[in-house]
Amino acid sequence: MTAVSVRQAVHELMAFHGMTTMFGNPGSNELPFLKDLPARYILGLHEATVVAMADGYSQITDRPTLVNLHAASGTGNGLGALTNSAISRSKLVITAGQQVRDMIGPEVMLANVDAAALAKPLVHQSLEPLSAADVPRAFSQSVFASERGPVYLSVPYDDWDAEVPAAQINQLSRTVAKAGTIDPRVVSDLGDKLRTATKPVLVLGPDVDDEKTWETTIALAEAFDLPVWAAPSLSRLPFPNQHPNFRGVLPAGIAPIGEILGAHDLALVIGAPVFRYHQWQPGQYLPETTELIQIGDDPAAAARAPFGDALIADPVEAIGALAGELGATDRTPHEAHIQIEPAAASAIDGVLHPEEVFASLRETMPADTRFVVESTSTNAAFWAQMDLRHSGSYFFPASGGLGWGLPAAMGVALADPDRPVVAIIGDGSAHYSISALRTAVEENIPVIIVLLRNGTYGALDWFADMLGVDKAPGLDLGEVDFVSIARGYQMRAEHVDSAADLDRSIAEAADRAHRNGTPTFIEVSTEKTRPEKK
């Protein structure tokens, strides 16, 4: 019987599943797997950066994406970024090198003694095969399991040279398809509820930020003149933010959400958990006069919701079916959008208001630009000035874990070079993953990085005030020359201190990205602002 190495079998399975790009930071335990690798290897200089890049890439491709980390230490470094991937349910297959099997028990250097337990709280599945012969099957299982979120696979490095029957490759080159449609009776019941409601409201989450349903959602909202809210703690934008029906992002507190939804007799929540609160603002979840129905494909989210009924179904399919039932799919969405107010201006020379920065991006960048945002203290300014009319235009760390945005923007750009990508990063966030700049340069990733420098953790300053914590330590970042840091990584970088210079710099960066595929770093000193308007 013909035999092949475990490494060759897994490499063949990677090719079968179209896993042609891999993100990693290798160590000695991983080298045997990387021999003759049949995929493009994107190097990150820190494991959190690696996970975030793969996360951004997976969110665009919507396909299993391979990540390679180094044993327990590398896995530990990546866990912070993995908190975001777990919430967004990104399709990551995370492999980590384990020591030689005979060396794990004595707990020698680089042995991960309880490997499967290390990432377990943050992944959909975590395993270490009990034998070398089971590694190809375990890899295949991990690819399919990643359809529901990140998975973790630890492999002892002597397994890769072990032999397995070549026939195993064909046996494991298989597909697992999800079929089924929403029961037409359920769709009809939902349609009846919407028709008879006197004051319905639509709450949309990140799971319906999908080009297949973007216009259908708009048509549904317009057909019934539904007010549309985005779910709190938003990581993706599911509806154009300057559309007349859009009311904004729900506040992330129990009491304010209860008050907003309490003004309606029916709330349809599609593509989001109910709800991802943040600040502790206790109150009534929902008055008895409001009926809430949650639609999503995550059974765990439906089970843990503290109120409301739930329908477990593909949320994109649900919107399409509901719009069809109600005749909304026959409509063409109109182009009306809210008139954006002029940007607030800074009174300080050399310092711009964040609204000025976002107005410049809105006016200078193409309409289909993707924005990866990790500047939490400027949320209010961002939503006031940006006009996002395309699906897949907004990305934010799903669990709030900092350091995700800069490398995630690179993953997004790698996955889809046809749409421009801008990373909007706060100076507090930049410190977490600044080494991602090296990957952008090495891989010629055409991302534009706009760093907003205000010298503080602005969101924490706001939170400290809300919690009554006076003079909290650790919020002052001081003066850091990020331009010199970027240039040290051989990236084109400049500091701008006026709106006119910013317009010029962004336009030039966009032109370079389009013509040459090169990244640019733009540093802007900005006023301190708060995440929410008073």
Stockholm file with secondary structure:
# STOCKHOLM 1.0

chainA/1-534         MTAVSVRQAVHELMAFHGMTTMFGNPGSNELPFLKDLPARYILGLHEATVVAMADGYSQITDRPTLVNLHAASGTGNGLGALTNSAISRSKLVITAGQQVRDMIGPEVMLANVDAAALAKPLVHQSLEPLSAADVPRAFSQSVFASERGPVYLSVPYDDWDAEVPAAQINQLSRTVAKAGTIDPRVVSDLGDKLRTATKPVLVLGPDVDDEKTWETTIALAEAFDLPVWAAPSLSRLPFPNQHPNFRGVLPAGIAPIGEILGAHDLALVIGAPVFRYHQWQPGQYLPETTELIQIGDDPAAAARAPFGDALIADPVEAIGALAGELGATDRTPHEAHIQIEPAAASAIDGVLHPEEVFASLRETMPADTRFVVESTSTNAAFWAQMDLRHSGSYFFPASGGLGWGLPAAMGVALADPDRPVVAIIGDGSAHYSISALRTAVEENIPVIIVLLRNGTYGALDWFADMLGVDKAPGLDLGEVDFVSIARGYQMRAEHVDSAADLDRSIAEAADRAHRNGTPTFIEVSTEKTRPEKK
#=GR chainA/1-534 SS CCEEEHHHHHHHHHHHTTCCEEEECCCGGGHHHHTTCCSEEEECSSHHHHHHHHHHHHHHHCSCEEEEECHHHHHHHHHHHHHHHHHHTCCEEEEEEECCHHHHTTTCTTCCTTHHHHSGGGSSEEECCSSGGGHHHHHHHHHHHGGGSCEEEEEEGGGGGSEEETHHHHHHCCCCCCCCCCCHHHHHHHHHHHHHCSSEEEEECGGGCCTTTHHHHHHHHHHTTCCEEECSSCSBCCSCTTSTTEEEECCSSHHHHHHHHTTCSEEEEESSCSCCCCSCCCSCSCCTTCEEEEEESCHHHHHHCSSSEEEESCHHHHHHHHHHHTTGGGSCCCCCCCCCCCCCCCSSTTCBCHHHHHHHHHHHSCTTCEEEEECGGGHHHHHHHCCCCSTTCEECCTTCCTTCHHHHHHHHHHHCTTSCEEEEEEHHHHTTSTTHHHHHHHTTCCEEEEEEECSBCHHHHHHHHHHTCTTCTTCBCCCCCHHHHHHHTTCEEEEECSHHHHHHHHHHHHHHHHHHCCCEEEEEEBCCCCSSCC
#=GC SS_cons         CCEEEHHHHHHHHHHHTTCCEEEECCCGGGHHHHTTCCSEEEECSSHHHHHHHHHHHHHHHCSCEEEEECHHHHHHHHHHHHHHHHHHTCCEEEEEEECCHHHHTTTCTTCCTTHHHHSGGGSSEEECCSSGGGHHHHHHHHHHHGGGSCEEEEEEGGGGGSEEETHHHHHHCCCCCCCCCCCHHHHHHHHHHHHHCSSEEEEECGGGCCTTTHHHHHHHHHHTTCCEEECSSCSBCCSCTTSTTEEEECCSSHHHHHHHHTTCSEEEEESSCSCCCCSCCCSCSCCTTCEEEEEESCHHHHHHCSSSEEEESCHHHHHHHHHHHTTGGGSCCCCCCCCCCCCCCCSSTTCBCHHHHHHHHHHHSCTTCEEEEECGGGHHHHHHHCCCCSTTCEECCTTCCTTCHHHHHHHHHHHCTTSCEEEEEEHHHHTTSTTHHHHHHHTTCCEEEEEEECSBCHHHHHHHHHHTCTTCTTCBCCCCCHHHHHHHTTCEEEEECSHHHHHHHHHHHHHHHHHHCCCEEEEEEBCCCCSSCC
//
